[in-house]
């Protein structure tokens, strides 16, 4: 059976698994984005805090993803939450780094001018620093999203959701009828989601980046 024939016969299953994968990854990116930007905002003023935040989030990269899942299972069990926590921890790395880098890249003269206009710390952050740092923060969110979409396939080893189900089934049945079609459908599905999410971030960037600082 050709790939297109197999896909036509199994489109409902593929669609359902793709929606599960997208929902899991979107949730992880939203949570990681909120936590990562908040952590970056809190840490960027102090070199010590910056070093601690970057080191604390980066340590997750020293642990293989499956090993991290194994460490989380005794706490969160064989549930979707286990994978979600793992994805959030990995996505925090580029988001925190870029948030700190973006905030630190804001010209000191601009900040002094804003303070001279009577802006307090909160207003300065919301009206000046975050808008100017947003393109760099957005780049971190895009990297984190791509990272999460790829790692989301690991969910199959904890709970049977996401496109990893197709990849795992195809590899487990390799050599059997339609095994390649299953693995290919899962792999292409992740790739399509990655492109779709990145295009969505580009649209968000165009809509939210101040016109004067667009690349």
Helices and strands as residue ranges (DSSP letters): H 3-9, H 11-43, H 47-58, G 59-62, H 65-76, H 80-104, H 108-116, H 121-124, I 125-129, H 130-151, G 152-157, H 164-172, H 179-208, G 211-213
